[in-house]
Amino acid sequence: MFENVREDVRQAVTWHAVPLVRRWFGPRAEAAASIALSPEAQVVLIYRLQAWLRRHGVPVLPGLCRRLTMLLAGVSIGDRVEIGPGLLLNHGHVVIDGTTRIGPFCSIAPFVTIGLNTGGPDVSLDGPTIGRFVFIGTGAKILGPVTVGDNARIGANAVVISDVPANATAVGVPARVIAHEYPLGPAKTERPGG
C-alpha cells in the first residue's frame, strides 16, 4: 500500500506542482501543497485508505471514504476495484465499479465510466482489466470483462465492449481499434480486408 501511495504522491507533484512552495519551503512542502490543492489527488489517497480498511475488515469506514471521494471530486470507486500506483484522475467525475483492475500509471479524464456490462444478452458481473500507462479520454465507457493492453489509448466518448490490444487506440461507438507502428507513436488506419 505504501509504495502505491509514494507513487501517487509523486504523480500528484508532477501534475499539480507548486513551484513557489518548493522554492520557499522545499520538496516535502510542495508535495503537501500539491495534495492539499488537488481534490483528484486526495481522491486517490482516500481510495488507498478505503482499500486498506476493507482488506483489514474495518466496518463502516470504507463506505464513508467512498462517500467522501464522491463529495470531493464526484469520483466513485467500488469495493472490488484494484488500482495500481500512479493513477492520474484529470478532473474527477469518474465511476469505476465491478471486479476491475487498473494497472500502474494510468490517466483517466473526466466523465469516464469503467465497470460492468449489465445490458443486453451478455450480462457480466466482471469488470475490465486495464494495463499499464493507459490513457482513457473524456466521456469514455469501458464495459464488461474486456482487456485493454499496455500503452493503449481510449478516445473521447468511445464505448469499449471488446478487447483493445497493447499500443493501440480505440475510438467510436462501439469502439474500433486503430493500431500504431510504435508505442504511443503515429496512428495508421486499418483497412478492411488487409
C-alpha positions, 0 to 999 in steps of 0.5 A: 500500500505504501509504495502505491501511495509514494507513487501517487504522491509523486504523480500528484507533484508532477501534475499539480506542482507548486513551484513557489512552495518548493522554492520557499519551503522545499520538496516535502512542502510542495508535495503537501501543497500539491495534495492539499490543492488537488481534490483528484489527488486526495481522491486517490489517497482516500481510495488507498485508505478505503482499500486498506480498511476493507482488506483489514475488515474495518466496518463502516469506514470504507463506505464513508471514504467512498462517500467522501471521494464522491463529495470531493471530486464526484469520483466513485470507486467500488469495493472490488476495484484494484488500482495500481500506483500512479493513477492520474484522475484529470478532473474527477467525475469518474465511476469505476465499479465491478471486479476491475483492475487498473494497472500502474500509471494510468490517466483517466479524464473526466466523465469516464465510466469503467465497470460492468456490462449489465445490458443486453444478452451478455450480462457480466458481473466482471469488470475490465482489466486495464494495463499499464500507462493507459490513457482513457479520454473524456466521456469514455465507457469501458464495459464488461470483462474486456482487456485493454493492453499496455500503452493503449489509448481510449478516445473521447466518448468511445464505448469499449465492449471488446478487447483493445490490444497493447499500443493501440487506440480505440475510438467510436461507438462501439469502439474500433481499434486503430493500431500504431507502428510504435508505442504511443507513436503515429496512428495508421488506419486499418483497412478492411480486408488487409 
